[in-house]
Amino acid sequence: MNTTVRSIPDRLRSPFEQRLKSWESLLLLVAIAIFVANSFASPYFLNAWNLSDATFNFTEKAMIAFAMALLIISGEIDLSVAAIIALASTAMGAAVQMGVGTPGLVFIGLSVGLLCGAFNGILVTGMGLPSIVVTIGTMSLFRGISFIVLGDQAYGGYPASFSYFGQGYVWWVISFEFVLFAIIAVIYAVLLRKANFGRAVYAIGNNPTGAMFSGIRVQRVKFILFLLTGLMSGIAAVCLTARLGSTRPSIATGWELEIVTMVVLGGVSILGGSGTIVGVVIAAFVMGLVTFGLGLLNVPGIVMSIVIGGLLIGVIALPRLWTMWRSR
Amino acid sequence: MLKRLITSREALLVGAIGLLLILISTRFSGFAAPSNLANVFNDTSPLILLAIGQMIVILTKCIDLSVAANLALTGMVVSMVNVAMPGLPIIFIVAIAIGLGALLGMFNGILVWKLQIPPIVVTLGTMTIFRGIIFLLSDGKWVNSHEMSPAFKAFPRAEILGLPVLSWIAIFAVIVFGIVMTRTTLGRAFYAAGGNPHAATYAGINVGKTQFWAFTISGALAGLTGYLWVSRFAVAYVDIASGFELDVVAACVIGGVSIMGGIGTVAGALLGALFLGIIKNALPVVDISPFWQLAISGGAIIIAVILNAQANRKKGRIILKQAEQAS
């Protein structure tokens, strides 16, 4: 459907020029522009505590977005991430009612995430099914189980020590979640850029058959990516549940869209094969700043979703419109 | 010929639906009565209409996740038109609904065709944009039953030959699209564009344009359903039919429509929708909490997609793929 002609230029651009003209630097400019616009638009924006609050808008989503970026680079997608959060959160809520302590809760949250990821992974890599339908199915299934367990009820009563994961501060205004986000970002950046595993992910996304003949175990790598995405959703579930202090089956509804938007906005090709973690990090800041800035201006959440949806289409459409206009 | 008919996907589904009905009847004997089945069909009609549109889109290797948002937006617009001009004949309301729905579908289609943006990205985006626009139009307010004109609300319920108009529209759509998909150039182009885009291009079919028309049809059907939905339930607000796009995709997958494109029939989409509709209507009757419905449709999607893959694997055309699985 999409055949791209790859031409080899006569002269390579200098690394500096390449970096200057990259998607990431464009995105950084956008982030700075939004930051400046926000500080003019609202007097409350430039306040250390407010900015710290703003990071909660994206830290949990970004954690999942890193794993999702790898998955999309490899040519697959996982739309069930938000439903995994719901299921993991429900499991933790049920455990609280049985008197499980904080370490046990974290263990349960992460295990449920891993199990859900493994389930997706087995269906996609083991049975060779298209990931988009499988994860649309598991999205209903996982959230459906939450609804069966909870109905219109909610779990609460999480222990005080558990709330640290969502409400704790490591130092001054630097929240635990933000530190976790930064650590995970570094891990994924190194994994994707320096490790054999990361190079294999790019190879699979560009040419699965070629990757297979190069000795890469394509299905195994993809399975691990689904596991990672599940694990990240589990971590996000722990943070989000700790931050909200309660579990409803509708928790994190629609996050899969925002996470995919974050990844695509970060310059990851939805067709697979290219993208960087740095891009996703900047995209996370852009989305966090936009939602926070609009929030300060009393713009309702659903109108923000127009902005998010417009960003998703716009960031892909504008470069293509630009090349169409230039090649005319 | 007969053997092929019996082992076909549709026959399998008819069997599954029959079995389902027998199972439900053992718990509640009145369920399989003709009058109740007519009610179930009427209740499933919106899903059938959307599933036909979605099937055509999926045939061309695309997916339309914005159908439910399109339905809600069109429903809100026609309700507001009705509130502003209560005297406007229903035929105009229907025309506005189909026209606006088609326009929204065309917007998706243009982005997929001219800018070659992956359909899942386009429709995920338009899904939230459409919902947001409803909020901007309505200010988050509801259009309630007493604000709508009686004629506006009566149309889908009016009975012809014992069946409501809503059901007749679904039947009409099944027949029309059954003919379009099997007997017209455009219908065959949908199969060609999804089955083998390269071959379709060499056969003189503009694949992008075919996808554009698929989105337009899906949008038009969603728009029509939007009016039928708000008039039947006599209320319009931002969140109507929220998450319904998943049911629609589920109906298609259960009906044997291959997500890889090129495979699927109108009858399959119809049966897939009926399967889900019967489950949805049977749950309260057999004393299962409606909260089970989401998990059941999720499970049904997964089982159906596994069955589809098994059915398509037998052909074994691609040698390399099997080597990959062996490793």
Interface residues (C-beta under 8 A of the other chain):
Chain A: M1 N2 I77 L123 M127 G128 L129 P130 I132 V133 V134 I136 G137 T138 M139 S140 L141 F142 R143 G144 I145 F147 I148 G151 T209 M212 R217 V218 Q219 G254 L257 V260 T261 V264 I270 L271 P300 I302 V303 S305 I306 I308 G309 G310 L312 I313 I316 A317 R320 L321 M324
Chain B: K61 I63 L111 L115 Q116 I117 P118 I120 V121 V122 L124 G125 T126 M127 T128 I129 R131 G132 I133 F135 L136 G140 P197 V207 V238 L246 V249 A250 V253 I259 M260 S289 F291 W292 Q293 L294 A295 I296 S297 G298 G299 I301 I302 V305 I306 A309 R313 L320 K321 E324 Q325 S327
